[in-house]
Amino acid sequence: MACLYLLAGAAVFRDYGVSTDEPNERRTMYINANYVLTLLGKESMDVPELDSYEDKYYGIFLQMPTAVFEIGSKGWNYIYTWRHLYTFGICVLGYIAFYFLCRKIFASDLTAFLGTAMIALYPRFFAEQFYNIKDMLFVAVYIFAMWGTCKVIESKFDWKWVVIFAFLSALATNVRIVGIIFVPLLTGYAWLVCLAERMNQTEQVTASGESVSRELTTKRALIFSVLVFLLYFLFLVMMYPVAWAHPIRTMIEIFAKFSNYDDWTGAIVFMGKILSKEEVPWYYIPVWMLITVPIWYILLFLLTMGISFGKLVFKIKQRESWYTLLFQYKYFFWAVLLVLIPWGAIVVKHATLYSGWRHCYFLVPPLVLVVLYGVNHIMKRRGKGCKIPVFAFIALGLVIQMNWIRINHPHEMVYFNGVGKNWAADFDRDYWHMAEGKAYDYILENDHSDRITVDSTGTRYPLNFLTEEQRQRFEITAEDPMYFIETYRGKLGNEIPLPGYNEIYSVTVDDFKIITVYKREGL
């Protein structure tokens, strides 16, 4: 199945345009690469110095390999399409890691496959896994760190896996600062293991009567904690070239900046209102998830929470100890914490959120992991009478999603669920202007003038990917252009009248517009 998914990605990765953030990310990668090469004695390129660069604190370690696509000056089309393929490849590795994580936890290939499919075939992920080199890469490395955590626990804190975990946690933090969550959660778990064992017994006795040491002594827990934090810090500094000169001071500055990021000043469309970042309510992320996560995911989540609550009440009535419950369902509680702690921190700190809920896409894998507890419980405990309907329900949901992707390709990034699509025009839609290229294509196909004047609320970046002959036909002007392109960024509603112009073309998804071309009256 992984091979089929790779083939599908290889077939469509050229279908997506360049997002608003991609040129900035590429520039940041270039400046960091220049800093490293200069330290190695290479001649400096004509780019700003890293120390004075405004985005110097952005983590680009996982983007550095894309520098290979710059070799040979093969043009922007080549560079960005191959960057898209690279991003897709990292995301696929994340899905594979999620599969092995689930297989280890549930001891079921079927459960692991269904959970992985729920992530890989989530429509918004399907599009953004090609061009969203920040948020989707973070989804992938968040999964890597989840897998690394599981391997440490299942190996009983083997030092090899501790080193790998520290690297993966640092990698996640380099992409998004919230990746730090894995370190305190794992060290906290280690101390809980130590505490539980001290409360239970100081040593275990084998069937032959020989005593054996505890799995995690106090001394070993202390060594483990110090080693994890030290390795994590060292790996993190390694991934930030800007921190090499002054590691401690720079890392403090990085955490301070991104724990309360406030450089963005755009408009946010949410629930029929245009808001500033200071006006975003605490329920911003829950509402976005409720309208853009497939409804059947939500139903399975509610079912799982109901089953879990019932089992917890039963166990408590049976007077089971807290550490028995904790360790029996450790990955369930851990997945819940991987959702609640970041979201709680966002609410408490009133962190800057914009462009839909892409900054919190990383919540999807742990939420799916929670869902799988309910799915696995039904499949294993209720017999074939329940197993077949549950499997059929999930399979049907996935088939419906794949059909939606087929119909709306390549605009999967604006997916709203069956309920949410009715109010999509009251929320941010194509916030990265991915559909803008369709507007220029339409104009070229239907207007054969030698000179075409146009204006746009988008980035106009798709013009760079036209042929030289096509680019020369366009002239960008705000003075009575022949055509005007509306991208709906920061706009409400489906109908935006433009005096003196007629609407001639629109791209719609589920009856809401994501791009419109207007033509001046009289032409």
C-alpha positions in Angstrom: 0.0 0.0 0.0 2.9 2.4 0.8 4.2 1.8 -2.8 0.8 2.7 -4.3 0.6 5.8 -2.2 4.1 6.8 -3.4 3.1 6.2 -7.0 0.0 8.4 -6.5 2.2 11.1 -5.0 4.7 10.9 -7.8 1.9 11.2 -10.3 0.4 14.4 -8.8 3.2 16.3 -7.1 3.6 18.7 -10.1 -0.1 19.7 -9.8 0.4 22.1 -6.9 1.6 25.7 -7.1 4.0 27.5 -4.8 2.6 28.6 -1.5 3.1 32.1 0.0 5.7 30.8 2.5 7.8 28.6 0.3 10.0 31.4 -1.2 10.7 32.7 2.4 11.6 29.2 3.6 13.9 28.6 0.6 15.6 31.9 1.3 16.1 31.0 5.0 17.6 27.7 3.9 19.9 29.5 1.5 21.2 31.9 4.2 21.8 29.2 6.7 23.6 27.1 4.0 25.7 30.1 3.1 26.7 30.5 6.8 27.8 26.9 7.1 29.7 26.9 3.8 31.5 30.1 4.8 32.6 28.5 8.0 34.0 25.7 5.9 36.1 28.2 3.9 33.8 28.5 0.8 33.2 31.9 -0.8 30.2 33.7 0.5 27.1 34.0 -1.7 25.3 37.2 -2.3 22.8 36.8 0.5 22.2 38.5 3.9 24.4 37.5 6.8 22.7 35.0 9.1 23.3 37.1 12.3 21.4 40.0 10.9 18.7 38.1 9.1 15.1 38.7 10.4 14.2 35.0 10.3 17.5 33.6 11.6 15.7 31.7 14.4 13.6 29.6 12.1 14.6 25.9 12.1 15.6 24.6 8.7 17.7 21.5 9.5 15.2 19.2 7.7 15.1 21.6 4.7 18.9 21.7 4.2 18.9 18.7 1.8 16.8 20.6 -0.6 19.9 22.7 -1.4 20.9 20.0 -3.8 18.0 21.1 -6.1 19.7 24.5 -6.5 22.7 23.0 -8.2 22.9 23.8 -11.9 20.5 26.8 -12.1 17.8 24.7 -13.6 15.0 27.2 -12.9 12.3 27.8 -10.4 9.9 25.2 -11.8 12.6 22.5 -11.3 13.5 23.7 -7.8 10.0 23.9 -6.4 8.6 20.8 -7.9 11.4 18.7 -6.5 11.1 20.5 -3.2 7.5 19.3 -3.2 8.5 15.8 -3.9 11.0 16.0 -1.1 8.4 17.2 1.4 6.1 14.5 0.3 8.8 11.9 0.9 9.3 13.0 4.4 5.6 12.9 5.1 5.4 9.4 3.8 8.2 8.4 6.1 6.1 9.9 8.9 3.0 7.8 7.9 5.2 4.6 7.9 6.5 5.5 11.4 2.9 5.9 12.5 2.1 2.5 11.1 4.9 0.8 13.1 4.0 2.8 16.2 0.4 1.5 16.1 1.4 -2.0 15.3 3.6 -2.1 18.4 0.9 -0.6 20.6 -2.1 -2.6 19.3 -0.3 -5.8 18.0 -2.6 -5.5 15.0 -1.6 -4.9 11.4 -5.2 -4.1 10.5 -5.6 -1.5 13.2 -2.3 0.1 12.3 -3.2 0.2 8.6 -6.6 1.8 9.2 -5.0 4.5 11.5 -2.3 5.3 9.0 -4.8 5.6 6.2 -6.9 8.0 8.3 -3.9 10.3 8.4 -2.5 9.9 4.9 -6.0 10.3 3.3 -7.1 13.3 5.3 -7.8 15.6 2.4 -6.0 18.7 3.7 -3.0 16.6 4.4 -3.1 15.1 0.9 -2.5 18.5 -0.7 -0.4 20.2 1.9 2.1 17.3 2.2 3.6 18.6 -1.0 4.1 22.3 -0.4 3.6 23.0 3.3 7.2 22.5 4.3 6.7 23.7 7.8 3.5 22.4 9.3 3.4 19.1 7.4 7.0 18.4 8.1 6.2 19.0 11.7 3.4 16.4 11.5 6.0 13.9 10.2 8.6 14.7 12.8 6.0 14.7 15.6 5.2 11.2 14.5 8.9 10.3 14.5 9.2 11.6 18.1 6.1 9.6 19.1 7.7 6.5 17.6 11.0 7.2 19.3 9.3 7.6 22.6 7.6 4.2 22.2 10.9 2.5 21.3 12.5 3.9 24.4 9.7 2.6 26.6 9.4 -0.8 24.9 13.2 -1.3 25.1 13.1 -0.6 28.8 15.2 2.6 28.4 17.9 1.1 26.3 20.6 3.7 25.8 20.7 3.3 22.0 17.1 4.3 21.7 17.6 7.1 24.2 20.1 8.7 21.8 17.7 8.2 18.9 14.8 9.7 20.9 16.9 12.7 21.8 17.8 13.3 18.2 14.1 13.0 17.0 12.8 15.2 19.7 15.4 17.9 18.8 14.4 17.5 15.2 10.8 18.1 16.0 11.7 21.1 18.1 13.8 22.5 15.3 10.7 22.5 13.0 8.2 23.8 15.6 9.1 24.7 19.2 6.3 22.6 20.6 8.4 19.6 19.9 10.0 20.1 23.3 7.0 18.4 24.8 8.4 14.9 24.2 11.4 15.4 26.6 9.5 16.2 29.8 6.8 13.6 29.0 9.3 10.8 28.7 11.4 11.8 31.6 8.2 12.2 33.7 7.2 8.8 32.7 10.6 7.4 33.7 10.2 8.8 37.2 6.6 7.4 37.4 8.0 4.0 36.6 10.6 4.4 39.3 8.1 5.6 41.8 5.6 2.8 41.0 8.2 0.1 41.4 9.4 1.5 44.7 5.7 1.5 45.9 5.2 -2.0 44.7 8.4 -3.8 45.7 12.1 -3.2 45.9 13.0 -6.3 43.9 11.3 -8.9 41.9 11.7 -12.7 42.4 11.9 -15.1 39.5 10.2 -18.5 39.6 13.6 -20.0 40.6 13.8 -17.8 43.6 16.5 -15.5 42.3 16.2 -11.8 42.8 16.5 -9.4 39.9 17.0 -5.7 39.8 14.2 -3.3 39.2 13.6 -2.1 35.6 14.4 1.5 36.5 16.3 2.3 39.7 16.4 5.8 41.1 20.0 6.2 40.1 19.3 5.0 36.5 16.3 7.3 36.3 18.5 10.2 37.3 21.2 9.3 34.8 18.5 8.8 32.1 17.0 12.2 32.8 20.3 14.1 32.7 21.4 12.2 29.6 18.2 12.9 27.7 18.3 16.7 28.4 22.0 16.9 27.6 21.7 15.0 24.3 18.6 16.9 23.4 20.3 20.2 23.9 23.4 19.2 22.0 21.4 17.9 19.0 19.2 21.0 19.1 22.2 23.4 19.0 23.7 21.3 16.1 20.5 21.9 14.1 20.6 25.7 14.6 23.7 27.2 12.9 22.8 30.6 14.4 23.4 29.1 17.8 26.8 27.7 17.2 28.7 30.8 18.5 26.6 31.3 21.6 24.6 28.1 22.3 22.9 28.8 25.6 22.1 32.5 25.0 20.7 31.8 21.5 18.6 28.9 22.5 17.0 31.0 25.2 16.3 33.7 22.6 14.8 31.1 20.2 12.4 29.7 22.9 11.4 33.2 24.0 10.6 34.3 20.5 8.5 31.3 19.4 6.8 30.8 22.8 5.0 34.1 22.0 5.4 34.8 18.3 3.9 38.2 17.5 5.5 39.3 14.2 2.4 38.4 12.0 -0.1 41.3 11.5 -2.6 39.9 8.9 -6.4 39.4 9.0 -8.1 36.2 10.2 -11.5 35.1 8.9 -13.3 33.1 11.5 -17.0 32.4 12.1 -18.2 35.2 9.8 -15.9 37.9 11.3 -12.6 39.4 10.3 -10.3 39.3 13.3 -6.8 40.4 14.3 -4.6 37.9 16.1 -5.4 39.6 19.4 -9.1 38.8 18.9 -8.8 35.1 18.3 -10.9 33.2 20.9 -9.9 30.2 22.9 -12.1 28.0 20.9 -10.5 28.8 17.6 -8.7 25.4 17.2 -11.7 23.3 18.4 -14.1 25.0 16.0 -11.7 24.6 13.1 -11.3 20.9 13.9 -15.0 20.4 14.2 -15.6 21.8 10.7 -12.6 20.4 8.8 -12.0 17.0 10.4 -14.1 14.3 8.7 -17.3 13.7 10.7 -16.7 10.0 11.0 -13.4 10.7 12.7 -15.2 12.8 15.3 -17.8 10.0 15.8 -15.2 7.4 16.4 -13.4 9.7 18.8 -16.6 10.2 20.8 -17.2 6.5 20.8 -13.6 5.9 22.0 -14.0 8.4 24.8 -17.2 6.7 25.9 -15.6 3.3 25.9 -12.6 4.6 27.8 -14.6 6.3 30.5 -16.7 3.2 31.0 -13.5 1.0 31.3 -11.9 3.5 33.7 -15.0 3.6 36.0 -15.1 -0.3 36.0 -11.4 -0.5 36.9 -11.7 2.0 39.7 -14.6 0.0 41.1 -12.4 -3.1 41.0 -9.9 -1.1 43.2 -7.0 -1.4 40.8 -4.0 0.7 41.8 -3.2 4.0 40.0 0.0 2.7 38.6 -1.6 -0.4 37.2 -4.1 1.7 35.3 -1.4 4.2 34.2 0.9 1.6 32.8 -1.8 -0.5 31.3 -3.1 2.4 29.3 0.1 4.5 29.1 0.0 5.2 25.4 -3.7 6.3 25.6 -3.0 8.8 28.4 0.2 9.9 26.6 -1.7 10.6 23.3 -4.3 12.6 25.2 -1.5 14.7 26.8 0.1 15.2 23.4 -3.1 17.0 22.4 -4.2 18.7 25.6 -0.8 20.2 26.7 0.0 22.0 23.4 -3.6 23.3 23.0 -3.7 24.3 26.7 -0.4 26.2 26.3 -1.8 28.0 23.2 -4.9 29.1 25.1 -3.0 30.2 28.3 -0.4 32.1 26.4 -2.9 33.4 23.8 -0.4 32.3 21.1 -0.7 33.7 17.6 -2.7 31.5 15.3 -3.7 32.2 11.7 -4.2 30.6 8.3 -6.8 28.1 9.4 -5.5 25.7 11.9 -2.4 24.5 10.1 -0.2 25.3 13.1 -2.0 22.6 15.0 -2.1 19.9 12.3 0.3 17.9 14.5 -2.7 17.2 16.8 -4.1 14.8 14.3 -1.7 11.8 14.8 -2.2 11.6 18.6 -6.0 12.1 18.2 -6.1 9.2 15.6 -4.1 7.1 18.1 -6.8 7.8 20.7 -9.5 6.8 18.2 -7.6 3.5 17.5 -8.0 2.4 21.1 -11.8 2.3 20.6 -11.5 0.7 17.2 -9.1 -1.9 18.5 -11.2 -2.6 21.5 -14.3 -3.3 19.4 -12.5 -5.4 16.9 -10.8 -7.6 19.5 -13.4 -7.8 22.2 -16.7 -7.9 20.4 -16.2 -10.6 17.9 -16.9 -10.6 14.2 -20.4 -9.2 14.7 -18.9 -5.9 15.5 -15.5 -6.2 13.7 -17.0 -6.3 10.2 -19.3 -3.3 10.6 -16.5 -1.2 12.2 -14.1 -2.1 9.4 -16.8 -1.4 6.8 -17.6 1.9 8.4 -13.9 3.1 8.3 -13.4 1.7 4.8 -16.4 3.5 3.5 -15.3 6.7 5.1 -11.9 6.4 3.4 -13.4 5.6 0.0 -15.6 8.7 0.3 -12.6 10.8 1.1 -10.6 9.4 -1.8 -13.5 10.2 -4.1 -13.6 13.8 -2.7 -9.9 14.1 -3.4 -10.4 12.9 -6.9 -13.2 15.3 -7.7 -11.5 18.4 -6.1 -7.9 17.8 -6.9 -5.6 19.8 -6.6 -7.6 21.9 -4.1 -7.8 19.5 -1.2 -6.3 22.1 1.1 -9.7 23.8 1.5 -11.5 20.7 2.6 -14.4 21.2 5.0 -16.5 18.3 6.3 -20.2 17.7 5.5 -21.3 20.2 8.1 -18.5 22.7 7.8 -18.8 23.2 4.1 -22.1 25.1 4.6 -20.2 27.8 6.4 -16.8 27.7 4.6 -17.2 31.2 3.1 -17.2 32.5 6.7 -13.7 31.1 7.3 -10.2 31.3 5.8 -10.1 29.4 2.6 -7.1 29.3 0.2 -5.0 31.5 2.5 -1.8 30.6 0.6 -3.2 31.6 -2.8 -2.6 28.1 -4.2 -5.4 28.4 -6.8 -4.1 31.7 -8.2 -2.3 30.0 -11.0 -5.6 28.6 -12.3 -6.7 32.2 -12.9 -3.7 33.1 -15.1 -4.1 29.9 -17.0 -7.8 30.7 -17.7 -6.9 34.2 -18.9 -4.2 32.9 -21.2 -6.6 30.3 -22.7 -9.4 32.8 -23.4 -7.6 36.1 -24.2 -5.1 36.1 -27.1 -4.1 39.7 -26.8 -0.5 40.5 -27.0 -0.7 42.7 -23.9 -2.9 41.7 -20.9 -3.1 44.0 -17.9 -4.1 42.3 -14.6 -4.2 42.9 -10.9 -4.6 40.4 -8.1 -5.1 40.2 -4.3 -2.7 37.2 -4.4 1.0 36.9 -4.6 1.3 37.0 -8.4 4.0 34.4 -7.9 2.5 31.9 -10.4 3.6 34.3 -13.1 7.2 33.1 -12.5 6.2 29.6 -13.7 4.8 30.7 -17.1 6.9 30.5 -20.2 8.9 33.6 -21.1 6.4 34.3 -24.0 3.4 34.0 -21.6 5.0 36.2 -19.0 5.7 39.0 -21.5 2.0 39.2 -22.3 1.1 40.1 -18.8 1.5 43.5 -17.2 0.7 43.9 -13.5 -1.1 47.2 -12.8 -3.6 48.7 -10.4 -4.8 51.3 -12.9 -7.9 49.9 -14.6 -6.6 46.5 -15.4 -8.3 44.4 -18.0 -8.7 41.6 -15.4 -8.8 41.4 -11.6 -8.1 38.2 -9.7 -9.8 37.8 -6.2 -8.2 35.1 -4.0 -10.6 35.7 -1.0 -7.8 36.0 1.5 -9.1 38.0 4.5 -12.5 38.2 2.8 -16.0 37.1 3.8 -18.7 35.5 1.6 -19.0 34.1 -1.8 -20.0 37.3 -3.7 -17.6 40.2 -3.8 -18.9 42.8 -6.2 -16.3 44.8 -8.1 -17.6 48.0 -9.7 -16.9 48.2 -13.4 -16.1 44.5 -13.7 -18.0 41.3 -14.4 -17.2 37.9 -13.0 -16.2 35.5 -15.8 -14.6 32.6 -14.0 -14.5 31.0 -10.6 -13.0 27.9 -9.0 -15.4 26.4 -6.5 -15.1 23.6 -4.0 -18.4 22.3 -2.5 -20.1 25.5 -3.8 -17.8 28.0 -2.1 -15.3 30.0 -4.1 -11.6 30.0 -3.7 -10.6 32.1 -6.8 -12.5 34.5 -9.1 -11.5 36.3 -12.3 -13.2 39.6 -13.1 -13.1 41.3 -16.6 -13.5 45.0 -17.1 -16.8 46.0 -18.6 -16.8 46.9 -22.3 -13.9 44.5 -23.2 
